[in-house]
Amino acid sequence: MEPGRELRMQEAGQGHLLRFLGELSPGERDGLLQELQLLDPAELREHCRRAEEAYARESSSPQRLDDQMRPVPAEFLGSTRKSHPEQLISWEEEGLRVISQNKVAVLLLAGGQGTRLGVTYPKGMYSVGLSSGKTLYQIQAERILRLQQLAGEKHCTKCTVPWYIMTSEFTLSPTQKFFEEHNFFGVDRSDVVMFEQRMLPAVGFDGKAILERKNKVAMAPDGNGGLYRALADNHILEDMEARGISYIHVYCVDNILVKMADPVFVGFCVSKGADCGAKVVEKAYPAEPVGVVCQVDGIYQVVEYSEISPDTAEKRNPDGSLMYNAGSICNHFFTLDFLKNVARIFEPRLRYHVAIKKVPYVDEQGNLVKPERPNGIKLEKFVFDVFQFTKNFVAFEVAREEEFSPLKNAETAEKDTPTTARRALLWQHYRWALRAGAKFTDASGREIADNSSAPETTDPPAVCEISPLISYFGEGLRVHLNNQDISSPFILDGHRLLEN
């Protein structure tokens, strides 16, 4: 540490970060000092002040936006359920066309630690218990491969959908190692680009950065909205431009049903001339705790459920549907030009949001404390906060049961668990198989009755897993399954039925 830096830390109100310096080994001391070299004292002081202010603001009664809200206008809203089938086919063809021209990339947000899931490794490495044992990363990789095949065959060419993966300090190394161990799941490694988002210090309620260990400051990723700073820091936009990318599909790692670079969604956005788009799902019930995509004073944004009164959440359209029904699922379309503008011009205008967390720390005596209650403030930006800068925004409604089942919590939770994610995928594949003409039989050879309309609170009547390498979204299955008597469970993988 250069002369005077310790004094500057004191002046910034963060001298406590050095209080154990004399007790550290040379290696630990060097590690802490190197970490502090990256934290400019003035910026750290400002960060801690910002955290305190944001915490105080969000701890107060939330601002209600009811009187300023308007739904997404119908002309800017597409839907897999309500749009004419011919229109959906047209959008899909447009999507496959631009994919075949190597103009589309996917960008995965994978910087989170999976704390709520209860694992110490990146969520993408998690297996939800499928018969195949496939992880989220493998499922997504195979969807990319199948999509490249579909677009290439449609337009008689060879095409590529590059896969950009935003990691964090916590997830970069294990993700790289995992991909290397699995030979990038068949994706050309030159088409997988991993990069890191920034880390920010966690701050205590007293406005001081938290010392996680005697030689380490507690750090956390700067949220999925850290994407825009990371794109600039890591020269990702330049890489996209060099590859000829025009359109980017951004999504979160934990959605087991995500359609990578969905050609219908991409085609819809391109056809509408959109620079920014969001996939949404119909809210399950008025008070469901999800953000809603809408306009506020004419500006598009995601309004959190805490910012809407119960009366507004209950409002209905003439047809009986909820007026504010477009639930956000962190699934977005951007043009490269829009991302350039955000990264170079608008990113500093994004506000920080507060996450109150339980952050391990060392006490005055140097003892490690794992708090039982939240004790720290983590600041983060949200990826969807850039909607305000769009010139032509669109939203696209999809069926929740077909496209959204997030993996967020351990099995002890009521929803968004490994079991709910696995069931969502197996129910989807069961429906696909029935539509393709499959007949399922039990252990004694009797046909299992079609029960595809049953609620997905239990496992489907027949366990069926279909490899993404065979079918991206239910297409092409009749050749494998029509009039086939299939015993459950089974996996359709490669071009074989592997009966278990």
C-alpha positions in Angstrom: 0.0 0.0 0.0 1.5 3.3 -1.0 2.4 5.9 1.7 -0.6 7.8 3.0 -3.2 5.2 1.7 -3.8 4.0 5.3 -4.5 7.6 6.3 -6.9 8.0 3.3 -8.7 4.9 4.4 -9.1 6.4 7.9 -10.3 9.7 6.4 -12.8 7.7 4.3 -14.2 6.3 7.5 -13.0 2.8 6.6 -9.8 2.4 8.7 -11.3 -0.6 10.5 -10.5 -2.7 7.4 -6.8 -2.5 8.4 -7.2 -3.2 12.1 -5.9 -6.8 11.9 -3.0 -5.9 9.5 -0.3 -6.6 12.2 -1.7 -10.1 12.8 -1.6 -11.3 9.3 0.9 -13.5 7.6 2.9 -12.0 4.8 0.7 -13.7 2.2 -2.5 -12.7 3.9 -1.3 -9.1 4.3 -0.4 -8.9 0.6 -3.8 -10.3 -0.4 -5.6 -7.7 1.7 -3.5 -4.8 0.5 -3.9 -5.9 -3.1 -7.7 -6.0 -2.6 -7.7 -2.5 -1.0 -5.6 -1.2 -3.9 -8.7 -1.8 -6.1 -10.9 0.2 -3.7 -10.2 3.9 -4.1 -10.8 5.4 -0.6 -12.9 8.3 -2.0 -15.0 5.9 -4.1 -15.4 3.5 -1.2 -16.6 6.3 1.1 -19.1 7.4 -1.6 -20.2 3.7 -2.0 -20.9 3.3 1.7 -22.8 6.6 1.8 -24.9 5.6 -1.2 -25.6 2.2 0.5 -26.8 3.9 3.7 -29.0 6.3 1.8 -30.5 3.6 -0.4 -31.2 1.5 2.6 -32.9 4.4 4.4 -35.0 5.1 1.3 -36.1 1.5 0.7 -36.8 1.0 4.4 -39.4 3.7 4.3 -42.9 3.2 2.9 -42.6 2.2 -0.8 -43.7 4.8 -3.3 -47.0 3.8 -4.9 -47.1 4.3 -8.7 -50.7 3.4 -9.2 -51.8 6.8 -10.7 -48.8 6.9 -13.1 -49.1 3.4 -14.5 -50.4 2.2 -17.8 -50.3 -1.3 -19.3 -48.2 -2.0 -22.4 -50.2 -0.9 -25.4 -51.7 -3.7 -27.4 -49.8 -2.8 -30.6 -46.5 -3.4 -28.8 -47.5 -6.7 -27.2 -47.2 -10.0 -28.8 -48.4 -13.4 -27.4 -48.0 -17.0 -28.1 -51.6 -17.6 -26.9 -53.4 -14.7 -28.5 -51.5 -14.1 -31.8 -52.8 -15.9 -34.9 -50.8 -19.1 -35.7 -49.8 -17.8 -39.1 -48.4 -14.7 -37.4 -46.4 -16.9 -35.0 -45.0 -18.9 -38.0 -44.0 -15.6 -39.7 -42.2 -14.4 -36.6 -40.4 -17.7 -36.2 -39.3 -17.7 -39.9 -37.9 -14.2 -39.4 -36.1 -15.3 -36.3 -34.6 -18.3 -38.0 -33.6 -16.1 -40.9 -31.5 -13.7 -38.8 -30.1 -16.6 -36.8 -29.0 -18.3 -40.0 -27.1 -15.1 -40.9 -25.1 -15.3 -37.7 -26.7 -12.1 -36.4 -28.0 -13.4 -33.1 -26.1 -14.2 -29.9 -27.3 -15.3 -26.4 -26.0 -13.8 -23.2 -26.3 -15.7 -20.0 -26.5 -13.9 -16.6 -24.6 -16.3 -14.3 -22.9 -14.2 -11.6 -25.0 -15.3 -8.6 -23.8 -17.6 -5.9 -26.9 -19.8 -5.4 -27.1 -19.1 -1.7 -30.8 -19.7 -1.5 -30.4 -23.0 -3.3 -28.0 -24.0 -0.7 -25.0 -24.9 -2.9 -21.4 -23.6 -3.0 -21.1 -23.8 -6.8 -22.7 -21.9 -9.7 -26.3 -22.7 -10.4 -25.6 -23.7 -13.9 -23.7 -26.7 -12.6 -26.8 -27.9 -10.7 -28.6 -31.1 -11.6 -32.3 -31.1 -10.7 -32.5 -34.9 -10.7 -33.4 -35.7 -14.3 -32.9 -39.3 -15.4 -30.1 -38.1 -17.8 -28.3 -36.3 -15.0 -28.0 -33.2 -17.2 -27.2 -29.9 -15.6 -28.7 -26.5 -16.5 -25.6 -25.6 -18.4 -25.8 -28.8 -20.5 -29.5 -28.4 -21.3 -28.8 -24.8 -22.4 -25.8 -25.8 -24.5 -27.8 -28.5 -26.3 -30.6 -26.1 -27.0 -28.1 -23.8 -28.7 -26.8 -26.7 -30.8 -30.2 -27.7 -31.9 -31.2 -24.2 -32.8 -28.1 -23.8 -34.9 -29.1 -27.0 -36.7 -32.7 -25.8 -37.2 -31.7 -22.4 -38.7 -29.0 -23.9 -40.8 -31.2 -26.6 -42.3 -34.0 -24.1 -43.0 -31.6 -21.8 -44.9 -29.1 -24.4 -46.2 -26.2 -22.9 -44.4 -23.9 -23.4 -41.4 -24.6 -20.9 -38.7 -23.4 -20.0 -35.2 -25.1 -18.6 -32.1 -22.3 -17.3 -29.9 -22.8 -17.8 -26.1 -21.7 -15.0 -23.9 -21.7 -15.9 -20.2 -21.4 -13.2 -17.5 -19.9 -14.6 -14.4 -18.6 -13.1 -11.2 -15.5 -13.5 -9.0 -17.4 -16.4 -7.4 -18.5 -18.2 -10.5 -15.9 -17.6 -13.2 -13.3 -20.1 -12.3 -15.6 -23.1 -11.5 -17.7 -22.3 -14.6 -14.6 -22.3 -16.8 -13.4 -25.6 -15.3 -16.8 -27.2 -15.6 -17.1 -26.3 -19.3 -13.6 -27.5 -20.0 -14.2 -30.8 -18.2 -17.3 -31.4 -20.3 -15.7 -30.3 -23.6 -18.1 -27.3 -23.7 -21.0 -29.7 -24.1 -20.3 -29.8 -27.9 -20.4 -26.1 -28.5 -17.3 -24.8 -30.2 -15.2 -23.3 -27.5 -14.4 -20.2 -29.6 -18.1 -19.4 -29.5 -18.3 -19.4 -25.7 -17.1 -16.1 -24.2 -17.0 -15.8 -20.4 -16.4 -12.5 -18.7 -16.7 -11.1 -15.1 -19.0 -8.5 -13.7 -17.8 -6.0 -11.1 -17.8 -6.7 -7.3 -18.9 -4.2 -4.7 -18.2 -4.2 -1.0 -21.0 -5.2 1.4 -21.9 -2.4 3.8 -23.1 -2.7 7.4 -26.0 -0.7 8.7 -23.4 1.6 10.4 -22.2 2.7 6.9 -18.9 0.8 7.1 -17.6 -1.8 4.7 -17.8 -5.3 6.2 -14.7 -7.2 6.9 -15.5 -10.8 6.0 -12.2 -12.2 7.3 -9.2 -10.5 8.9 -7.7 -10.3 5.4 -10.7 -10.0 3.2 -13.5 -7.4 2.6 -16.9 -8.9 2.0 -17.7 -8.4 -1.7 -20.8 -9.1 -3.8 -21.6 -9.0 -7.5 -23.2 -5.7 -8.6 -26.4 -7.3 -9.7 -27.6 -8.5 -13.1 -27.7 -4.8 -14.1 -23.9 -4.9 -13.8 -24.1 -6.4 -17.2 -23.8 -3.0 -19.0 -20.6 -1.9 -17.1 -19.2 -5.4 -17.7 -19.9 -5.3 -21.4 -17.7 -2.2 -21.6 -15.0 -3.2 -19.2 -14.4 -6.5 -21.0 -14.8 -5.3 -24.6 -17.6 -7.6 -25.2 -19.5 -5.2 -27.5 -16.5 -5.0 -29.7 -16.3 -8.8 -29.9 -20.0 -8.9 -30.8 -19.5 -6.3 -33.5 -16.5 -8.2 -34.9 -18.7 -11.3 -35.2 -21.4 -9.4 -37.0 -23.9 -9.7 -34.2 -27.0 -7.4 -34.4 -29.4 -9.0 -31.9 -28.8 -10.3 -28.4 -31.0 -12.5 -26.2 -30.3 -12.0 -22.5 -31.6 -14.5 -19.9 -30.9 -15.8 -16.4 -29.2 -19.1 -15.7 -31.9 -20.5 -13.4 -34.8 -20.9 -15.8 -34.9 -24.6 -16.8 -37.4 -23.9 -19.6 -35.6 -21.0 -21.2 -35.7 -21.0 -25.1 -32.3 -19.9 -26.1 -32.5 -17.1 -28.8 -36.2 -18.1 -29.3 -36.8 -17.5 -33.0 -40.4 -16.5 -32.4 -39.4 -13.9 -29.8 -36.4 -12.7 -31.9 -38.5 -12.6 -35.1 -41.3 -10.6 -33.3 -38.8 -8.0 -32.0 -37.0 -7.7 -35.3 -40.3 -7.4 -37.2 -41.4 -4.6 -34.9 -38.1 -2.8 -35.3 -37.6 -3.0 -31.5 -34.4 -2.0 -29.9 -35.4 -3.6 -26.6 -37.9 -6.3 -25.8 -39.1 -8.3 -22.8 -40.7 -11.7 -22.5 -43.4 -11.8 -19.9 -45.8 -14.4 -18.4 -49.3 -13.9 -17.2 -49.4 -13.4 -13.4 -50.7 -16.4 -11.6 -52.9 -14.3 -9.3 -53.3 -10.6 -8.6 -51.0 -10.4 -5.6 -48.3 -12.7 -7.0 -45.0 -11.1 -5.9 -43.5 -10.5 -9.3 -42.6 -7.3 -11.1 -44.9 -6.0 -13.8 -43.8 -4.6 -17.2 -45.7 -1.4 -17.8 -45.5 2.3 -18.5 -44.9 4.8 -15.7 -45.5 8.4 -16.9 -45.1 7.1 -20.5 -41.7 5.4 -19.7 -41.3 1.6 -19.7 -40.1 -0.1 -16.6 -40.7 -3.0 -14.3 -42.8 -2.0 -11.3 -42.3 -4.1 -8.2 -45.3 -5.6 -6.5 -44.6 -3.5 -3.4 -45.1 -0.4 -5.5 -48.7 -1.3 -6.5 -51.7 -1.1 -4.2 -53.9 -4.2 -3.9 -56.7 -2.3 -5.7 -54.5 -1.7 -8.7 -53.3 -5.3 -8.7 -56.9 -6.4 -8.9 -57.9 -4.2 -11.8 -59.5 -6.1 -14.7 -59.9 -5.5 -18.4 -63.4 -5.8 -20.0 -62.6 -9.5 -20.9 -61.8 -10.3 -17.2 -58.1 -10.5 -17.5 -55.8 -8.6 -15.1 -55.0 -5.1 -16.4 -51.4 -5.3 -15.0 -50.6 -8.9 -16.0 -47.2 -8.8 -17.7 -45.0 -10.6 -15.2 -41.3 -10.0 -15.7 -39.1 -13.1 -16.1 -35.7 -11.5 -16.8 -35.7 -12.6 -20.5 -34.8 -9.8 -22.9 -34.0 -8.8 -26.4 -31.6 -6.0 -27.3 -30.1 -4.7 -30.4 -26.3 -4.2 -30.4 -26.7 -0.5 -31.1 -29.0 -0.2 -28.0 -26.5 -1.9 -25.8 -23.7 0.3 -27.1 -25.8 3.4 -26.1 -26.5 2.0 -22.7 -22.9 1.0 -21.9 -21.4 4.3 -23.2 -24.1 6.9 -22.2 -26.9 5.7 -20.0 -25.3 3.2 -17.5 -24.3 5.8 -14.9 -27.9 6.9 -14.7 -29.1 3.5 -13.5 -30.0 3.6 -9.8 -28.8 1.1 -7.3 -31.3 -1.2 -5.5 -30.8 -2.5 -2.0 -30.5 -6.2 -1.0 -30.4 -6.8 2.7 -28.4 -10.0 3.4 -26.8 -12.0 6.2 -23.1 -11.3 5.6 -20.5 -13.2 7.7 -18.0 -10.9 9.4 -15.2 -10.8 12.0 -15.9 -9.1 15.3 -13.6 -6.7 17.2 -11.7 -9.7 18.6 -11.2 -11.3 15.1 -13.8 -14.0 15.6 -15.8 -15.2 12.6 -19.5 -14.5 13.1 -22.3 -16.0 11.0 -25.3 -13.7 11.7 -28.7 -15.2 12.2 -30.4 -12.0 11.0 -29.6 -9.7 8.0 -26.8 -7.3 8.9 -25.5 -6.0 5.6 -26.4 -4.0 2.6 -25.5 -5.1 -0.9 -26.1 -2.7 -3.7 -27.1 -3.9 -7.2 -28.4 -2.7 -10.5 -31.2 -4.5 -12.4 -30.9 -5.5 -16.0 -34.4 -4.3 -16.8 -33.8 -0.8 -15.6 -32.6 0.1 -19.1 -36.2 -0.1 -20.5 -36.4 3.7 -19.7 -33.9 4.4 -22.5 -35.6 2.5 -25.3 -36.9 4.2 -28.4 -39.0 1.2 -29.5 -40.0 -1.2 -26.7 -42.1 -4.4 -27.1 -43.2 -7.1 -24.8 -44.0 -10.7 -25.7 -46.3 -12.9 -23.6 -45.5 -16.6 -23.4 -47.1 -19.5 -21.5 -45.5 -20.0 -18.1 -45.8 -23.8 -18.2 -43.8 -23.8 -21.4 -41.2 -21.2 -20.8 -40.7 -20.3 -17.2 -39.7 -22.4 -14.2 -36.9 -20.8 -12.2 -34.6 -22.7 -9.8 -34.0 -20.4 -6.8 -34.6 -22.2 -3.6 -33.7 -25.4 -1.7 -36.2 -28.2 -1.5 -37.5 -27.0 1.8 -39.1 -24.0 0.1 -42.7 -24.0 -1.3 -41.8 -23.0 -4.8 -39.0 -22.6 -7.3 -37.1 -25.7 -6.1 -35.3 -28.5 -7.8 -38.5 -30.6 -7.7 -40.7 -27.9 -9.3 -38.1 -27.2 -12.0 -37.7 -30.9 -12.8 -41.5 -31.4 -12.9 -42.0 -28.4 -15.2 -39.5 -29.9 -17.7 -41.0 -33.4 -17.4 -44.5 -32.2 -17.8 -43.5 -30.2 -20.9 -41.8 -33.3 -22.4 -44.8 -35.5 -21.5 -47.1 -33.1 -23.4 -44.7 -33.0 -26.4 -44.6 -36.8 -26.5 -48.4 -37.1 -26.4 -48.8 -34.6 -29.2 -46.3 -36.6 -31.3 -48.5 -39.7 -30.9 -46.7 -41.6 -28.2 -48.5 -44.1 -26.0 -47.2 -44.7 -22.6 -47.5 -48.0 -20.8 -47.0 -49.1 -17.2 -44.8 -51.9 -15.9 -47.5 -54.5 -16.8 -47.9 -53.2 -20.3 -51.2 -51.4 -19.8 -51.7 -48.0 -21.5 -51.4 -45.0 -19.1 -54.4 -42.6 -19.6 -53.7 -39.2 -21.0 -53.5 -36.8 -18.1 -51.8 -33.8 -19.7 -54.4 -31.4 -18.3 -53.7 -32.3 -14.6 -52.0 -29.7 -12.3 -48.3 -29.8 -12.2 -48.1 -30.3 -8.5 -47.1 -33.9 -8.9 -44.9 -35.8 -11.3 -46.5 -36.5 -14.7 -48.2 -39.9 -15.1 -45.3 -41.1 -17.3 -41.7 -39.9 -16.9 -40.3 -38.8 -20.3 -37.2 -36.8 -21.0 -36.4 -35.5 -24.5 -32.9 -34.4 -25.3 -32.7 -30.8 -26.6 -30.4 -32.2 -29.3 -33.5 -34.0 -30.7 -36.1 -31.3 -30.2 -35.7 -27.6 -29.4 -39.3 -27.0 -28.6 -41.3 -30.1 -29.4 -40.6 -30.2 -33.2 -39.7 -33.3 -35.1 -40.9 -35.9 -32.6 -43.4 -37.8 -34.6 -40.7 -39.7 -36.4 -39.5 -41.0 -33.1 -42.7 -41.4 -31.1 -45.8 -41.7 -33.3 -47.8 -44.9 -32.4 -44.9 -46.0 -30.2 -45.8 -48.0 -27.0 -43.2 -46.6 -24.6 -42.7 -47.8 -21.0 -42.0 -45.1 -18.4 -39.5 -43.8 -17.6 -37.5 -43.3 -20.7 -35.0 -40.9 -22.3 -35.1 -39.9 -26.0 -31.5 -39.0 -26.6 -29.4 -39.0 -29.7 -31.6 -40.9 -32.1 -32.3 -43.8 -29.8 -34.8 -44.6 -27.1 -32.9 -45.5 -24.0 -35.3 -47.5 -21.7 -34.4 -47.5 -18.1 
